[in-house]
């Protein structure tokens, strides 16, 4: 199969348990929680999404015909020396495109493979780090993994989510263009972590630091 990619770039992971780790981000285009109209992102099931997964306008964006060619571009952007090469497959929804051929091609180049998914599909074998970020009102089925990251506030029962087999649990303040709303979301998230100490606070540190 071919692959539609919005962007590929080297950076530091900015969120969750792997925050601060050198990585190449492979962002796939397309999401199953969006109605497909590029002029109406407000119709997305998660309207607070802050990511462009539509335009194919980022670095190294485009349609890739085969897994080996795409994996070679990812490898060319790994600038680390020492340690394990690390690729974060994100989106949109990466599990729509992260097939067995691409996983094998990335593995052949030595990559540890992470995925950031909305959890509406089951994660396949061959993924080293599974981060699930569920969205209210969707039917999510991937209810286990390395970390669950809930953008907050949403209408989830945190006590129920605590029973699911995840190694790490994070609440992350919902971003918003309105400064007052953004500030309220931060306060609400901090208070939720205080009330439910099974959860840890996650910030989008890459935004604070001004890196992609």
Backbone bond lengths (Angstrom), bond angles and torsions (degrees), N, CA, C in turn:
res aa  C-N    CA-C-N  psi(-1)  N-CA   C-N-CA  omega(-1)  CA-C   N-CA-C  phi
1 X - - - 1.452 - - 1.517 110.17 -
2 X 1.327 118.02 159.97 1.450 121.97 172.64 1.519 110.58 -90.07
3 X 1.322 115.30 170.82 1.464 120.83 -176.84 1.523 109.04 -131.14
4 X 1.325 116.02 133.99 1.457 121.38 176.36 1.534 107.74 -104.17
5 X 1.312 115.01 119.96 1.456 121.34 -171.29 1.525 109.44 -120.36
6 X 1.321 116.67 132.21 1.465 121.24 178.57 1.519 111.65 -85.82
7 X 1.341 116.63 -38.06 1.457 119.71 177.46 1.519 110.38 -169.31
8 X 1.325 114.95 157.26 1.461 122.97 173.95 1.521 106.60 -137.28
9 X 1.333 117.15 130.18 1.463 118.37 -176.93 1.532 110.85 -157.72
10 X 1.335 116.66 147.84 1.466 120.41 173.95 1.522 109.65 -84.41
11 X 1.325 116.19 143.05 1.463 119.94 -177.84 1.517 109.10 -164.12
12 X 1.309 116.20 -166.77 1.463 123.12 167.16 1.522 107.69 -112.34
13 X 1.322 116.50 136.63 1.457 119.22 174.62 1.519 108.24 -59.04
14 X 1.336 116.62 129.45 1.454 119.84 -173.54 1.509 115.46 -101.63
15 X 1.347 118.09 -6.11 1.464 120.37 -170.63 1.523 111.16 -135.06
16 X 1.321 114.86 156.79 1.455 121.14 168.33 1.516 114.59 71.04
17 X 1.319 115.17 -159.47 1.462 121.93 -172.49 1.515 113.08 -68.96
18 X 1.334 117.85 -22.21 1.460 121.31 -179.56 1.522 112.45 -98.43
19 X 1.316 117.73 13.25 1.465 121.76 -177.90 1.529 110.81 -55.32
20 X 1.338 115.09 134.56 1.451 121.59 179.63 1.510 114.39 93.16
21 X 1.332 118.21 -6.60 1.464 121.25 -176.88 1.527 110.45 -85.02
22 X 1.318 116.31 136.04 1.458 121.46 175.92 1.525 109.61 -64.31
23 X 1.341 116.00 136.64 1.460 120.39 -174.70 1.518 110.08 -156.70
24 X 1.330 115.06 158.52 1.452 121.47 164.37 1.517 107.04 -104.92
25 X 1.322 116.86 126.64 1.457 121.17 177.99 1.524 109.11 -94.48
26 X 1.318 115.04 125.85 1.455 123.34 175.53 1.522 107.27 -111.68
27 X 1.347 115.61 102.18 1.456 120.18 -175.92 1.531 110.05 -100.26
28 X 1.317 114.35 115.10 1.462 119.93 178.20 1.520 110.86 -82.35
29 X 1.321 116.06 149.20 1.459 121.61 174.84 1.526 109.57 -84.33
30 X 1.321 114.99 148.61 1.460 120.24 175.25 1.516 113.54 96.90
31 X 1.331 114.77 144.16 1.466 121.26 178.83 1.516 109.12 -149.63
32 X 1.319 116.56 137.37 1.465 120.70 -179.52 1.528 112.66 -78.01
33 X 1.333 117.92 -4.10 1.469 120.88 177.29 1.528 111.67 -101.57
34 X 1.304 116.12 19.66 1.464 122.16 -178.24 1.517 108.63 -127.92
35 X 1.339 117.72 146.63 1.468 120.46 -173.02 1.525 114.59 -80.68
36 X 1.331 117.77 -3.18 1.444 120.65 174.57 1.514 115.76 93.28
37 X 1.314 118.71 -8.68 1.462 121.30 -179.26 1.524 109.18 -88.46
38 X 1.351 118.80 112.56 1.461 120.32 -176.40 1.514 113.79 -64.77
39 X 1.322 118.34 -13.30 1.460 121.20 179.63 1.520 112.81 -94.97
40 X 1.337 116.28 -0.64 1.475 117.78 -174.66 1.517 111.19 -135.39
41 X 1.339 116.21 59.30 1.460 119.74 176.67 1.520 111.83 -60.38
42 X 1.351 116.57 -20.31 1.460 118.38 179.30 1.517 112.22 -67.25
43 X 1.328 117.24 -12.23 1.461 120.45 178.10 1.515 112.44 -85.95
44 X 1.330 117.14 -1.47 1.451 119.67 178.32 1.524 110.14 -62.65
45 X 1.337 115.93 147.52 1.464 119.90 178.72 1.525 110.32 -62.09
46 X 1.329 117.56 -35.21 1.470 120.31 174.63 1.521 107.22 -108.07
47 X 1.300 115.95 88.20 1.461 121.20 -173.12 1.518 113.22 -67.22
48 X 1.324 116.41 -14.68 1.457 119.74 179.76 1.526 112.35 -85.33
49 X 1.318 118.80 4.07 1.461 121.48 -179.08 1.525 110.19 -55.58
50 X 1.341 116.45 131.29 1.463 120.99 -177.30 1.525 112.04 -109.03
51 X 1.340 116.65 20.77 1.458 121.14 -173.26 1.515 111.26 -119.23
52 X 1.326 115.88 137.68 1.458 121.01 173.11 1.525 108.63 -84.96
53 X 1.320 116.43 106.36 1.464 120.58 177.44 1.528 110.68 -115.53
54 X 1.340 117.12 23.04 1.454 122.07 -172.30 1.520 112.96 -118.19
55 X 1.316 118.07 -44.09 1.457 121.11 -159.06 1.524 116.01 -79.84
56 X 1.327 119.03 -17.87 1.469 122.06 -173.34 1.531 110.73 54.50
57 X 1.319 115.99 41.54 1.461 120.90 -174.15 1.515 113.50 -112.42
58 X 1.319 118.59 -2.22 1.452 120.78 -176.88 1.515 112.33 -82.48
59 X 1.331 115.50 -177.68 1.460 121.18 179.04 1.523 110.65 -62.01
60 X 1.336 116.68 131.92 1.456 124.00 178.96 1.524 112.62 60.63
61 X 1.329 116.25 23.98 1.464 120.47 177.91 1.527 110.14 -70.99
62 X 1.332 114.97 158.09 1.458 119.53 174.87 1.513 112.04 143.86
63 X 1.311 114.96 -168.83 1.455 121.88 178.90 1.524 108.77 -105.56
64 X 1.315 115.53 122.96 1.456 122.33 -179.12 1.523 108.89 -104.51
65 X 1.322 115.93 130.96 1.460 120.54 -172.68 1.515 113.27 -77.72
66 X 1.332 117.40 -28.97 1.468 118.58 -174.81 1.518 110.59 -144.88
67 X 1.331 114.98 160.31 1.453 122.02 -175.39 1.523 112.11 -66.14
68 X 1.319 117.15 -39.80 1.453 120.35 -176.76 1.527 111.14 -63.84
69 X 1.323 117.49 -42.57 1.453 120.31 179.42 1.511 112.51 -63.84
70 X 1.331 116.61 -40.77 1.463 120.27 178.57 1.519 110.73 -67.17
71 X 1.327 116.99 -44.66 1.467 120.23 179.64 1.514 111.47 -62.60
72 X 1.334 117.48 -32.77 1.460 120.37 179.57 1.526 110.98 -68.05
73 X 1.334 117.39 -36.83 1.465 119.99 176.12 1.528 109.96 -65.50
74 X 1.329 117.10 -43.80 1.471 120.54 177.41 1.527 110.01 -58.31
75 X 1.323 116.10 -44.98 1.463 120.18 -179.11 1.525 111.64 -63.10
76 X 1.327 116.89 -37.12 1.465 120.48 -178.37 1.524 112.23 -64.86
77 X 1.338 116.91 -20.52 1.461 121.21 -178.55 1.524 113.30 -95.45
78 X 1.341 116.38 -3.83 1.461 118.65 176.93 1.526 108.22 -76.87
79 X 1.300 117.40 114.62 1.458 122.25 -174.77 1.518 112.33 -107.17
80 X 1.319 117.27 2.55 1.450 120.18 -177.53 1.516 112.19 -73.43
81 X 1.330 116.23 156.14 1.458 123.29 174.32 1.521 107.44 -129.14
82 X 1.320 115.47 116.08 1.454 119.15 -172.56 1.519 109.94 87.05
83 X 1.300 116.86 159.44 1.458 120.12 -176.45 1.511 111.06 77.54
84 X 1.314 116.00 179.29 1.456 122.36 -177.36 1.512 110.26 -98.09
85 X 1.341 118.81 127.59 1.461 120.24 174.41 1.528 110.38 -55.96
86 X 1.311 115.84 139.06 1.464 121.32 -171.51 1.520 109.15 -133.22
87 X 1.325 116.81 123.70 1.459 121.57 177.87 1.518 108.70 -118.48
88 X 1.329 115.64 132.48 1.465 121.82 176.71 1.520 107.83 -106.69
89 X 1.312 116.35 113.72 1.462 122.10 179.48 1.517 107.85 -92.36
90 X 1.315 115.82 119.05 1.451 121.11 -172.59 1.516 108.99 -139.29
91 X 1.322 117.81 -168.92 1.446 120.40 -176.15 1.515 111.20 -162.58
92 X 1.383 114.59 -144.73 1.444 129.16 14.09 1.524 113.79 46.38
93 X 1.314 112.88 -154.88 1.460 120.82 178.96 1.522 108.92 -119.65
94 X 1.334 117.64 105.31 1.458 121.22 -173.14 1.521 114.98 -67.81
95 X 1.331 117.84 -28.32 1.464 118.99 -176.61 1.525 112.80 -69.75
96 X 1.327 117.64 -8.59 1.458 119.97 173.32 1.527 111.16 -71.05
97 X 1.336 117.48 -20.77 1.461 120.13 -174.33 1.532 114.50 -129.38
98 X 1.305 118.70 -17.04 1.466 121.59 -175.45 1.529 109.64 -76.46
99 X 1.322 116.31 79.65 1.464 121.07 -174.08 1.526 111.55 -89.01
100 X 1.327 115.75 -179.88 1.468 121.08 -174.75 1.522 111.44 -64.62
101 X 1.334 118.01 -34.25 1.461 120.38 -179.98 1.529 111.55 -66.08
102 X 1.324 116.56 -42.75 1.459 119.22 -179.89 1.519 110.87 -70.50
103 X 1.297 118.01 -39.50 1.464 119.92 176.90 1.520 110.14 -59.49
104 X 1.328 116.74 -42.91 1.468 120.46 179.86 1.525 111.20 -65.65
105 X 1.325 117.20 -39.26 1.457 120.66 -179.42 1.524 111.49 -67.22
106 X 1.325 117.26 -39.48 1.460 120.38 176.76 1.524 110.74 -68.30
107 X 1.324 116.24 -40.89 1.468 120.51 179.03 1.529 110.60 -63.47
108 X 1.326 117.12 -38.35 1.462 120.80 -179.67 1.524 111.67 -62.76
109 X 1.319 117.16 -24.20 1.468 122.03 178.13 1.517 111.92 -95.31
110 X 1.317 116.77 11.06 1.458 121.76 172.40 1.503 116.24 87.97
111 X 1.337 117.65 8.80 1.460 119.89 -175.01 1.521 112.66 -77.80
112 X 1.318 114.80 138.97 1.462 122.57 160.39 1.523 106.11 -83.09
113 X 1.320 117.15 131.68 1.466 121.71 -170.23 1.523 110.06 -108.61
114 X 1.340 115.05 123.73 1.464 121.54 173.88 1.521 108.72 -115.54
115 X 1.320 115.75 153.41 1.460 120.57 178.00 1.517 108.71 -135.71
116 X 1.339 115.25 139.61 1.460 122.17 173.24 1.523 106.97 -113.30
117 X 1.326 117.17 110.50 1.451 122.00 -170.12 1.520 111.43 -126.91
118 X 1.344 115.93 154.94 1.466 119.59 174.66 1.525 112.10 -81.43
119 X 1.324 117.29 -5.64 1.462 121.22 173.48 1.513 115.39 81.76
120 X 1.339 118.21 7.38 1.470 119.84 -179.53 1.521 112.55 -79.78
121 X 1.323 117.36 -8.41 1.464 121.78 173.61 1.514 109.14 -129.91
122 X 1.326 116.53 156.27 1.455 120.20 -179.94 1.526 110.76 -76.35
123 X 1.306 116.30 135.82 1.460 120.97 177.61 1.525 109.57 -73.67
124 X 1.329 118.45 134.27 1.460 121.23 -179.45 1.521 111.71 -79.11
125 X 1.324 115.54 174.96 1.458 120.70 173.91 1.528 109.09 -67.96
126 X 1.330 115.41 159.72 1.454 119.65 174.66 1.506 115.10 89.42
127 X 1.331 117.90 17.11 1.463 122.08 175.48 1.529 107.70 -114.12
128 X 1.320 116.07 129.92 1.466 120.46 -173.89 1.516 113.49 -84.97
129 X 1.347 116.31 -30.16 1.470 119.30 -176.40 1.528 108.22 -139.65
130 X 1.326 116.14 119.66 1.462 121.51 -178.10 1.522 108.95 -112.69
131 X 1.335 115.62 115.68 1.459 122.08 173.70 1.523 108.08 -109.80
132 X 1.315 116.73 121.38 1.458 122.54 -179.60 1.520 109.00 -108.60
133 X 1.343 115.70 127.91 1.460 121.34 176.61 1.533 107.86 -122.07
134 X 1.330 117.69 89.79 1.468 120.40 -175.08 1.511 112.05 -73.22
135 X 1.322 114.66 155.26 1.460 121.18 -179.55 1.525 109.48 -121.40
136 X 1.323 116.47 135.53 1.454 122.50 -179.99 1.532 110.76 -55.04
137 X 1.327 116.17 135.69 1.456 120.44 174.38 1.508 114.79 86.75
138 X 1.325 118.31 1.39 1.459 121.24 177.84 1.528 109.36 -107.08
139 X 1.306 115.24 158.76 1.467 120.98 178.02 1.531 107.58 -92.83
140 X 1.311 115.94 99.14 1.466 118.20 -178.85 1.521 109.93 -104.37
141 X 1.337 114.51 139.42 1.464 121.45 -171.77 1.527 112.75 -117.48
142 X 1.327 117.71 -21.74 1.463 120.40 178.95 1.520 108.36 -84.79
143 X 1.337 115.45 91.61 1.455 121.23 -172.97 1.513 112.30 -111.38
144 X 1.316 115.24 33.09 1.459 122.02 172.73 1.523 107.44 -151.91
145 X 1.324 115.29 161.08 1.456 118.61 179.57 1.510 111.22 157.90
146 X 1.324 115.26 -165.66 1.455 120.36 -178.80 1.518 111.89 -82.02
147 X 1.335 116.51 -38.73 1.459 117.96 176.77 1.523 110.54 -148.48
148 X 1.320 114.03 147.31 1.456 121.60 170.02 1.522 106.31 -112.76
149 X 1.317 115.37 130.77 1.466 121.12 -176.56 1.527 107.24 -126.50
150 X 1.317 115.96 107.87 1.453 121.59 -177.05 1.523 108.97 -100.46
151 X 1.317 115.97 118.79 1.461 120.51 173.19 1.529 107.29 -70.97
152 X 1.334 115.73 127.60 1.477 121.06 -167.78 1.526 110.47 -124.46
153 X 1.371 115.80 141.12 1.469 127.76 5.67 1.534 113.70 -86.72
154 X 1.336 113.90 145.92 1.457 124.59 168.01 1.530 107.03 -142.29
155 X 1.317 115.37 166.82 1.466 119.25 -176.57 1.522 110.49 -88.05
156 X 1.330 114.82 71.19 1.456 122.04 174.05 1.515 109.02 -118.15
157 X 1.325 115.84 148.19 1.454 121.77 172.66 1.530 106.85 -90.28
158 X 1.327 116.82 105.32 1.451 120.23 -175.30 1.527 112.08 -63.24
159 X 1.311 117.13 -33.21 1.465 119.82 179.23 1.524 110.63 -62.62
160 X 1.327 116.85 -39.31 1.471 120.54 177.42 1.528 110.19 -67.06
161 X 1.318 117.17 -44.02 1.467 120.14 -179.48 1.524 111.99 -62.91
162 X 1.312 116.70 -27.47 1.465 120.06 179.61 1.522 112.85 -66.54
163 X 1.320 117.73 -17.62 1.463 120.68 179.86 1.532 111.94 -82.14
164 X 1.325 118.15 -10.76 1.458 121.41 -177.26 1.533 110.33 -81.07
165 X 1.339 116.96 147.32 1.474 120.47 -174.37 1.525 113.59 -80.62
166 X 1.330 115.55 78.53 1.457 122.43 171.46 1.522 108.63 -116.08
167 X 1.336 116.52 142.80 1.463 120.51 179.79 1.523 111.88 -73.53
168 X 1.316 117.26 -32.23 1.462 122.44 -177.66 1.521 108.89 -133.39
169 X 1.336 115.62 144.67 1.471 121.15 178.69 1.527 108.78 -129.08
170 X 1.333 115.09 126.49 1.467 120.10 -177.47 1.521 110.72 -129.27
171 X 1.330 114.69 143.46 1.458 122.02 166.25 1.524 107.31 -112.10
172 X 1.314 115.37 132.15 1.459 120.71 -177.27 1.517 109.91 -124.68
173 X 1.331 118.53 126.49 1.468 120.04 -177.28 1.522 111.97 -58.69
174 X 1.315 115.25 134.90 1.463 121.24 177.43 1.526 109.28 -67.86
175 X 1.317 115.72 126.08 1.456 120.15 177.86 1.521 109.79 -72.51
176 X 1.314 115.84 155.11 1.458 119.74 179.62 1.528 108.47 -158.79
177 X 1.343 117.71 140.44 1.466 119.57 178.25 1.521 113.82 -67.06
178 X 1.323 116.42 -21.40 1.464 119.89 178.51 1.530 109.24 -84.84
179 X 1.325 119.41 119.09 1.465 121.61 -175.89 1.531 113.69 -58.19
180 X 1.321 117.24 -37.26 1.464 119.57 -178.81 1.523 110.76 -68.64
181 X 1.339 116.78 -42.74 1.462 119.87 177.49 1.517 110.69 -64.30
182 X 1.306 117.06 -42.23 1.461 121.85 178.13 1.525 110.64 -58.93
183 X 1.326 116.06 -43.27 1.465 120.31 179.60 1.521 111.15 -65.36
184 X 1.343 117.25 -41.49 1.470 120.19 178.03 1.522 111.18 -62.66
185 X 1.325 116.77 -39.52 1.462 120.07 179.42 1.524 111.13 -64.09
186 X 1.314 116.22 -38.11 1.461 119.61 177.88 1.530 111.29 -64.28
187 X 1.317 116.11 -45.14 1.464 119.96 179.09 1.528 110.32 -62.15
188 X 1.337 117.11 -44.15 1.458 121.15 -179.55 1.524 111.24 -61.89
189 X 1.324 116.75 -37.62 1.467 120.30 -179.33 1.518 111.11 -70.70
190 X 1.308 116.69 -42.04 1.466 120.33 177.47 1.522 110.43 -61.05
191 X 1.330 116.66 -44.52 1.463 120.17 -179.96 1.527 111.43 -64.83
192 X 1.343 116.93 -37.65 1.457 120.13 179.01 1.527 110.80 -64.31
193 X 1.328 117.13 -39.17 1.469 120.00 177.63 1.526 111.21 -67.36
194 X 1.314 116.64 -33.06 1.471 119.52 176.71 1.523 110.96 -67.79
195 X 1.330 116.02 -40.53 1.464 119.94 -179.11 1.523 112.13 -72.14
196 X 1.346 116.75 -34.53 1.463 121.95 -175.99 1.526 107.98 -122.14
197 X 1.332 117.90 84.13 1.465 120.43 -173.42 1.524 114.99 -67.85
198 X 1.316 118.20 -3.63 1.468 119.70 172.00 1.523 111.20 -69.39
199 X 1.339 116.30 -15.28 1.461 122.10 -178.54 1.517 110.28 -103.41
200 X 1.332 114.88 144.46 1.463 121.39 176.12 1.527 108.98 -112.84
201 X 1.317 114.73 154.05 1.453 121.07 -179.27 1.525 110.50 -82.71
202 X 1.326 116.11 133.24 1.460 121.77 174.73 1.525 108.89 -121.70
203 X 1.334 115.93 132.35 1.455 121.36 174.12 1.523 109.27 -115.67
204 X 1.324 116.42 155.31 1.459 121.00 175.10 1.534 107.47 -82.99
205 X 1.318 114.79 80.54 1.452 120.15 -172.83 1.532 112.37 -65.42
206 X 1.329 117.49 -26.38 1.468 119.34 178.78 1.535 111.26 -63.70
207 X 1.337 116.49 -33.43 1.467 119.40 176.31 1.519 111.13 -69.17
208 X 1.314 116.02 -40.83 1.463 119.84 179.16 1.526 111.09 -64.69
209 X 1.345 116.38 -33.34 1.463 121.32 -176.91 1.516 112.81 -89.33
210 X 1.338 116.89 -12.06 1.447 120.18 179.20 1.510 114.31 76.48
211 X 1.342 117.38 30.27 1.463 121.20 175.94 1.512 108.43 -112.67
212 X 1.363 118.52 157.17 1.472 120.43 -176.94 1.513 112.47 -66.78
